[in-house]
Structures are given as C-alpha cells and as structure tokens.
Amino acid sequence: MEKLEKKNRIRKRAEEIKPYRCKYLIAVIENPKDMKNIGTIIRNVNALGVEKTYIVDPKRALPDGWEKMREKGPLFGTSVSAVKWSFVKRFDSTEDCIAHLEKNNFVSIVTSPHKKGNKNVILHEGDFTKYTKLAVWFGSESQGISDLAVKHSDLCVNLPMFGMIESLNLGTTSGIVLYEITKQRRAYQRKYAYRNKRGRRYVA
C-alpha cells in the first residue's frame, strides 16, 4: 500500500511539472574536474526543467550508461536524487558531442565571463527563444570553454563580473545561466501552447 501511494505521488508530480519542462534544451559540461560540480549542475538542470545533461568526459571518470550512473558510483554520493530523475549522457570527446548535437540539429552556445567567438551577448540581453533546439555549453573549472566548442557555437554568453573575483564556481554559473534561459523558453512555450489551444496567435 505504501509503495503504491509513493508511485501515485511520483506520477502526480510528473504530470504537474510536465508543462514546465523546457523541450529541446540540453546543458553540456565540457571536461569537468570536480564531481561535486557535476552533481550540482545536474541538480540545477533537474530543478530548472532542462531536458538533458551531456558530459564530455575524456578521462572516462563516469560510466557510459545513464542507468549505471544511477547506481553507486562517482555521481551517486554528490547528487543521488537528481541523477535518479535526470537524463545524463557522456561523450569521450568534444568532437563526439558536437557531432551528435549537429546530427540532431541542435545549435550550440557557450558561456564565459570573457568575450569569445564572433558573436557575444550579456546574459540578460540575449534572446534564447529563437533556437528551436539549443545546447548550452559550460567549460571546465580550470581552463574554461575550449576553442573547439567556441568555433562550433552560434553565440558566446557573457556573465559580467563586478568584483575582484573574475569567475564563478561552475555550479553557480550553470544555475544563473540556466535560470535565465529556462525562464525565457518557458514563457515562449506558454504563449504558443495558448495559441495552439485557441487556434489563433497569442498577443502579449
């Protein structure tokens, strides 16, 4: 009886949050060094309604399969509940991840406290609803985003720093960036869900 009630609660919660999930939105972590930061980002991804997390993991610190990540392993201790309810996929290299994203028609954007690439935008000034399928890249704690990821990105999102410290923790950065992006994309999804329901264009 207790197990059935728990299943019903989970099913009810899943239905409640379904309209708020951001479709076709992926967070990509490139070559992270700290397992705690990976766990924090996966929690952010799950809490903010991002669809998936991709991890570029050249050192193969993580298992290949999502199911294996949910078992007792490197991520289990840092964010067991988030990993349990999140889709996580690992790649051996940045090249492999880019190829997979481009094959599935995803546009990549990268994040950095500094201007990189041909097009740059300050986070709160960007429009992140114009991309139907969007992958948001976060670089490693020590080296930042790679030149290869920048080269294959449509945009570099800048987080301006106003203190003596010129960078934020990777987990903190992901929370700030993904909050803004999911806020915009949820509002956009609501508009067009309303339009489709009414059979006419919604005017804000």
Sequence and secondary structure as in RCSB ss.txt:
>XXXX:A:sequence
MEKLEKKNRIRKRAEEIKPYRCKYLIAVIENPKDMKNIGTIIRNVNALGVEKTYIVDPKRALPDGWEKMREKGPL
FGTSVSAVKWSFVKRFDSTEDCIAHLEKNNFVSIVTSPHKKGNKNVILHEGDFTKYTKLAVWFGSESQGISDLAV
KHSDLCVNLPMFGMIESLNLGTTSGIVLYEITKQRRAYQRKYAYRNKRGRRYVA
>XXXX:A:secstr
 HHHHHHHHHHHHHHHHGGGSEEEEEEEEES   HHHHHHHHHHHHHHTEEEEEEE TT  S SSHHHHHSSSTT
HHHHHHHHHTS EEEESSHHHHHHHHHHTT EEEEEESS  SS EEEGGG   SS SSEEEEE BTTTBS HHHH
HT SEEEE    SS     HHHHHHHHHHHHHHHHHHHHHHHHHHHHHTS    
